[in-house]
Structures are given as C-alpha cells and as structure tokens.
Amino acid sequence: MKTAILLAALAVGALGAGEAAAGDLAAGEERYRGNCVNCHGRTGRGMASFPSIAGRNAEFISGRLKSYRARESVGPNSALMFSLVDELSDEDIANLAAFISTTFR
C-alpha cells in the first residue's frame, strides 16, 4: 500500500503544478469553508485527531484527496475522508489544493 501511495504522489507531482495553477481559489475557499473547516480548522492547523494541512503544497493536497477518493487508506481518519471526497471532481480537488496551499502556508 505504501508503494501505491508513493507512486500516486509521484504521478501527482508530475501534474500537480498545473492543477494548482488551474485551481480557482474562490471556489476552493467556498468548498473548504463548507466542509473542511469543521475538522481542519479556520487556519488549516487541525483539531484533536484531525491533522494540520497548513504548509502542505498543492501536489500533496491533491494527491491525498485523490487517494481518499480512490478509497486508499492513508491514516486513521481515512474512513471519514472517504465519504467526504466521494463526489469531488478533479476540478474540485484542484480548487481545494490551490486554496489550501496558497492560504495556509
């Protein structure tokens, strides 16, 4: 499984910069404020058992969201994330990745 995650991260790294550049910050912020803020907080620093996503680049965020969407377990909260990303499109993911990586440095 770690190999699959590493390969996914490498593949996203090759495409990730374009995704971040194409991401709509306003749309990403709207989606973040509607869902992600509940666990990751207003500043992306996480709460309780929910991890900080502050300081993560767009490639990491995009890759992680795509892994969750593919039902790949990557941490203790994976099952929760599966249901939250089920209906995210690639565009939604790019928007979130752009917003998070730009806003929560």
Secondary structure by P-SEA (a helix, b strand, c coil): caaaaaaaaaaaaacaaaaaaaccaaaaaaaaaacccccccccccccccccccccccaaaaaaaaaaaaaccccccaaaaaaaaaccccaaaaaaaaaaaaaccc
